Amino acid sequence: MTIITEFMKQFIFPLLALFITVGCTSQQKSLNRQSGDQKNTASPKNIILLIADGTGLSQVSSSIFYKEGPSNYDRLPEIGLIKTSSATELVTDSAAGATAFASGIKTYNGAVGVAVDSTSVINIAEEVSKIGWDTGLVATSSITHATPACFYAHISSRDEELEIAEQLVTSDIDFFAGGGLEFFKGRWDGMDLVTALKFNDFSMNTKELAPMEGAKKGYLLADDGMPKMVEGRGDFLPKATQMAIDHLSMNDKGFFLMVEGSQVDWGGHDNDAEYLISELIDFDEAIGVAMDFAQKNGETLVIVTADHETGGFTLAASQRGYATITPTFSTDSHSATMVPVFSYGPGSELFGGIYENTEIYHKMKQLIFPK
């Protein structure tokens, strides 16, 4: 009995202790990953959120197959997937989708910065403004369109673009570029919001994307949405992205920039492959601008995603066989498929896995305001 007891003390008990320690450590690591424990994760000084409206994996793939040269998507090492349904519908619209990104809540389709009960909810641009960051918006749609509006406005319907424009005037946004001049000037109510923006310290340009002096800058370069790429829009999106970064990065405290490739979605609605692919490749160029800055800067988190997929788009094998592909659509509306999230920079490891679209906001906030 003594020999057995001594054997257990010397060999069995130490082995059991070792197994328990290893098991507990492994379990704790697993729990840490699941709970998002980011004690060793650096906080970004800047965040650039790029949204290609209506873009699923097949749209992303088109930049690889149809772009001359490598796709900038390839430069983003972390990849996740988000679930896109809104609070009330299996298939989201852009307003509910962007409110999820901007404010971290599920809401009804058509809602801009408001909850299901139509009460206002704070957005990430407003929150970082409170700590001294500058904020900016770039879009190929009207700047009052659903996606950009969710980062400064609070209104029960995305269709109220006149009211949304008024809210931009009094918002904390420091740089914006896009279309939508008709909602600011020549309105039926006679209000001149371009002049109002100037009174609110904005330097304004309604003619061209040219450099300006000023603490705040605004560009309204089309009555509604910007022209299509196939109709000669040129390099507006990557150029405006670069100008926004140049302006916002002068703030030593940090900045938040949202860039939307709005018309990938419109090409999907039209079931127009040339329209869609040209817009996606243009968006890919904007990703390149953001990545060039982030890689040199070292303190910038880049997130690239979409609010939903549009068109049921796929790159199908053609009737001639597997050697060629044919862009194909299954609907002229949105779909409920998950969409990808790509990320790079400080905190990017948080964005892997499968999660709800609202987590984009919560993950950004966790990095900006670590507990």
C-alpha positions in Angstrom: 0.0 0.0 0.0 2.9 2.4 0.9 4.6 1.7 -2.5 1.4 2.4 -4.4 0.8 5.6 -2.4 4.4 6.8 -3.1 4.0 5.9 -6.8 0.8 8.0 -7.0 2.5 10.9 -5.3 5.5 10.9 -7.5 4.0 10.1 -10.9 0.2 10.0 -11.1 -0.7 13.2 -9.2 1.9 15.4 -11.1 0.5 14.0 -14.4 -3.1 14.8 -13.4 -2.1 18.3 -12.4 -0.3 18.8 -15.7 -3.4 17.6 -17.7 -5.7 19.9 -15.7 -3.5 22.9 -16.1 -3.1 22.3 -19.9 -6.9 21.7 -20.2 -7.8 24.8 -18.3 -5.3 26.9 -20.3 -6.7 25.6 -23.6 -10.3 26.2 -22.4 -9.5 29.7 -21.3 -7.9 30.5 -24.7 -11.0 29.2 -26.4 -13.2 31.3 -24.2 -11.0 34.3 -24.8 -11.4 33.9 -28.6 -15.1 33.5 -28.3 -15.6 36.5 -26.0 -13.4 38.8 -28.1 -10.7 39.2 -25.4 -8.4 41.7 -27.0 -5.8 42.5 -24.3 -3.0 42.1 -26.8 -4.8 43.9 -29.7 -3.6 47.3 -30.6 -6.2 50.1 -31.0 -6.3 51.8 -34.4 -5.8 55.6 -34.6 -7.9 55.7 -37.7 -10.6 53.6 -39.3 -11.5 53.5 -43.0 -14.8 51.6 -43.7 -15.3 50.8 -47.3 -18.8 49.6 -48.4 -19.5 48.2 -51.8 -23.3 48.4 -51.9 -24.8 45.2 -53.2 -21.6 43.2 -53.3 -21.3 39.4 -52.6 -18.5 37.0 -53.3 -19.2 36.8 -57.0 -19.0 40.6 -57.4 -15.7 40.5 -55.5 -14.6 37.7 -57.8 -15.3 39.9 -60.8 -12.4 42.2 -59.8 -10.1 39.2 -60.0 -11.4 37.9 -63.4 -12.0 41.2 -65.2 -9.6 43.8 -63.7 -6.4 44.4 -65.5 -3.8 43.8 -62.9 -4.1 42.3 -59.4 -7.2 43.0 -57.2 -6.7 45.1 -54.1 -9.0 42.7 -52.3 -6.0 40.3 -52.3 -4.2 42.7 -49.9 -6.6 42.2 -47.0 -5.5 39.2 -45.0 -8.4 38.8 -42.6 -11.8 37.5 -43.9 -15.2 37.0 -42.3 -18.8 36.7 -43.2 -21.8 38.7 -42.0 -25.5 37.9 -41.8 -27.5 40.7 -43.3 -31.2 40.3 -42.4 -32.9 43.4 -41.0 -35.0 43.5 -37.8 -38.3 43.0 -39.8 -37.3 41.3 -43.1 -35.1 38.4 -44.1 -33.7 40.5 -46.9 -32.3 43.9 -45.8 -32.2 47.2 -47.7 -29.3 49.6 -47.6 -30.8 51.8 -44.9 -31.2 49.1 -42.4 -27.9 47.5 -43.4 -26.0 50.8 -43.0 -27.7 51.6 -39.7 -26.4 48.2 -38.5 -22.9 49.2 -39.4 -23.1 52.8 -38.1 -25.1 52.2 -34.9 -24.9 48.5 -34.0 -28.7 47.8 -34.1 -31.1 45.9 -36.2 -33.9 48.1 -37.5 -36.6 48.0 -40.2 -36.0 48.5 -43.9 -35.9 52.2 -44.8 -34.8 53.4 -41.4 -31.9 55.8 -41.3 -30.2 56.0 -37.9 -33.3 55.1 -35.9 -34.5 52.0 -34.1 -37.6 50.0 -34.8 -39.6 52.4 -32.7 -38.2 55.3 -34.8 -36.1 56.7 -31.9 -32.7 58.1 -32.8 -29.6 56.0 -32.1 -26.1 57.4 -31.9 -23.7 56.4 -34.7 -20.0 55.7 -34.8 -19.2 59.0 -36.6 -20.9 61.0 -33.8 -19.2 59.0 -31.1 -15.7 59.4 -32.4 -16.3 63.2 -33.0 -16.8 63.4 -29.2 -13.2 62.3 -28.6 -11.8 64.7 -31.2 -11.6 62.5 -34.3 -12.5 64.0 -37.7 -15.0 62.2 -39.9 -15.7 61.9 -43.6 -18.0 60.4 -46.2 -17.4 59.6 -49.9 -20.1 58.0 -52.1 -20.9 57.6 -55.8 -24.6 58.1 -55.0 -26.2 61.2 -53.6 -24.5 62.0 -50.2 -28.1 61.9 -48.8 -28.6 58.3 -50.1 -29.3 55.6 -47.6 -25.8 54.4 -46.8 -24.0 57.7 -46.3 -27.0 59.2 -44.5 -26.8 56.6 -41.8 -23.5 58.0 -40.6 -25.0 61.5 -39.8 -28.8 61.5 -40.0 -31.7 60.2 -38.0 -35.0 59.9 -39.8 -37.8 57.3 -40.1 -37.6 57.0 -43.9 -34.7 57.1 -46.3 -36.9 58.8 -48.9 -36.9 62.1 -46.9 -33.7 63.3 -48.6 -34.5 67.0 -48.2 -34.6 66.5 -44.4 -31.5 64.3 -44.5 -29.7 67.1 -46.3 -30.6 69.5 -43.6 -29.2 67.2 -41.0 -25.9 67.1 -42.8 -25.5 70.8 -42.4 -25.6 70.6 -38.6 -23.7 67.3 -38.3 -20.2 66.6 -37.1 -19.0 65.5 -40.6 -15.8 67.3 -41.6 -15.4 66.1 -45.3 -17.9 64.8 -47.8 -17.9 64.1 -51.5 -20.6 62.8 -53.7 -23.8 63.7 -55.6 -27.0 65.2 -54.4 -26.8 68.9 -55.1 -30.6 69.1 -55.9 -31.3 68.3 -52.2 -29.2 71.3 -51.1 -29.8 74.0 -53.7 -32.9 74.8 -55.9 -35.2 73.0 -53.4 -38.9 73.5 -53.5 -38.9 75.2 -50.1 -36.3 77.7 -51.2 -33.7 76.8 -48.6 -30.1 77.2 -49.8 -28.2 74.6 -47.9 -25.0 75.1 -49.8 -24.8 78.6 -48.3 -25.8 77.1 -44.9 -22.9 74.7 -45.2 -20.6 77.6 -45.8 -21.9 79.3 -42.7 -21.0 76.1 -40.9 -17.3 76.5 -41.8 -17.5 74.3 -45.0 -15.5 75.2 -48.1 -17.9 74.1 -50.9 -17.3 73.0 -54.5 -20.2 72.1 -56.8 -18.2 72.0 -60.0 -15.1 69.8 -59.6 -13.1 67.7 -57.3 -10.4 70.3 -56.9 -8.2 71.1 -53.8 -9.6 73.7 -51.4 -8.5 75.4 -48.2 -10.6 75.1 -45.1 -11.2 73.2 -41.9 -14.2 71.4 -43.5 -14.7 70.5 -47.1 -17.8 69.5 -49.1 -18.1 68.4 -52.8 -21.6 68.1 -54.4 -20.8 67.2 -58.0 -24.0 65.9 -59.5 -27.7 66.7 -59.0 -28.4 63.2 -57.7 -26.1 60.2 -58.1 -22.7 60.6 -59.8 -22.4 59.4 -63.4 -21.8 55.7 -64.1 -18.3 54.5 -64.8 -19.4 53.4 -68.2 -20.6 57.0 -68.8 -17.3 58.6 -68.0 -17.2 59.2 -64.2 -13.5 58.7 -64.3 -11.4 58.5 -61.2 -13.8 60.3 -58.8 -14.0 57.5 -56.2 -10.3 56.8 -55.7 -9.4 60.5 -56.0 -12.1 61.6 -53.5 -10.9 58.8 -51.2 -7.4 60.1 -51.4 -8.5 63.7 -50.8 -10.5 62.6 -47.8 -7.6 60.8 -46.3 -5.2 63.7 -46.9 -7.6 66.1 -45.2 -8.7 63.9 -42.3 -5.3 62.6 -41.5 -4.1 66.1 -40.6 -6.0 65.5 -37.3 -3.4 64.0 -34.9 -6.2 62.5 -32.7 -7.5 60.3 -35.5 -10.2 60.0 -38.1 -13.1 57.8 -39.3 -13.9 57.7 -43.1 -16.7 55.8 -44.8 -16.4 55.2 -48.5 -19.2 53.7 -50.5 -19.1 52.2 -54.0 -22.9 52.9 -54.3 -23.5 51.9 -57.9 -22.4 48.2 -57.7 -25.9 47.8 -56.3 -27.5 49.7 -59.1 -25.8 47.5 -61.7 -27.2 44.5 -59.9 -30.7 45.9 -59.8 -30.4 46.6 -63.6 -29.0 43.1 -64.2 -26.3 44.9 -66.2 -23.0 43.0 -65.9 -20.9 45.7 -67.6 -22.3 48.3 -65.2 -21.8 46.2 -62.1 -18.3 45.0 -63.0 -17.0 48.5 -63.9 -18.3 49.9 -60.7 -16.7 47.1 -58.6 -13.4 47.6 -60.3 -13.6 51.3 -59.6 -14.3 50.4 -55.9 -11.3 48.1 -56.0 -9.2 51.2 -56.9 -10.5 53.0 -53.8 -9.5 50.0 -51.7 -6.0 50.4 -53.1 -5.9 54.0 -52.0 -6.9 53.1 -48.5 -4.5 50.2 -48.3 -1.6 52.3 -49.6 -2.2 54.8 -46.8 -2.8 52.1 -44.1 0.4 50.2 -44.9 2.5 53.3 -44.7 0.7 54.7 -41.7 0.7 51.6 -39.6 -2.1 52.8 -37.3 -5.1 52.5 -39.6 -7.7 49.8 -39.6 -9.2 49.1 -43.1 -12.6 47.3 -43.2 -14.1 46.3 -46.6 -17.6 44.9 -46.7 -21.1 45.3 -48.2 -24.6 45.9 -46.8 -26.1 43.1 -48.8 -25.9 41.3 -52.1 -27.9 42.5 -55.1 -28.9 40.6 -58.3 -28.2 37.0 -57.2 -25.1 37.6 -59.3 -22.7 34.7 -60.2 -19.9 34.0 -62.6 -21.3 30.8 -64.2 -19.6 28.5 -66.6 -20.7 29.4 -70.2 -22.4 27.1 -72.6 -19.0 26.6 -74.3 -17.6 24.9 -71.3 -15.6 25.5 -68.2 -12.9 27.6 -69.9 -15.1 30.7 -70.0 -17.5 32.4 -67.6 -20.8 34.2 -68.1 -22.0 36.8 -65.6 -25.5 35.7 -64.6 -28.3 37.1 -62.4 -31.2 35.4 -60.6 -33.1 38.4 -59.4 -33.3 42.2 -60.0 -33.6 42.7 -56.2 -31.5 42.1 -53.1 -30.7 38.6 -51.8 -30.3 37.3 -48.2 -26.9 35.6 -48.8 -24.1 36.4 -46.3 -21.5 38.9 -47.6 -17.8 39.0 -46.9 -15.8 41.3 -44.6 -12.1 41.9 -45.4 -9.8 43.8 -43.0 -6.3 44.9 -42.5 -4.4 46.8 -39.7 -4.7 47.1 -35.9 -7.6 45.0 -34.6 -8.3 43.3 -38.0 -8.2 39.9 -36.3 -11.5 40.7 -34.7 -13.3 40.6 -38.0 -12.8 37.0 -38.9 -15.6 34.4 -38.4 -19.3 34.5 -39.0 -21.5 37.1 -37.2 -24.3 39.6 -37.5 -23.8 42.8 -39.5 -24.3 44.8 -36.2 -21.0 43.4 -35.0 -19.1 45.7 -37.5 -20.1 48.6 -35.2 -19.5 46.8 -32.0 -16.0 45.5 -33.1 -15.0 49.1 -34.2 -16.3 50.5 -30.9 -14.5 47.8 -28.9 -11.2 48.9 -30.6 -11.8 52.6 -30.2 -13.1 52.5 -26.7 -11.4 49.5 -25.0 -12.6 48.7 -21.5 
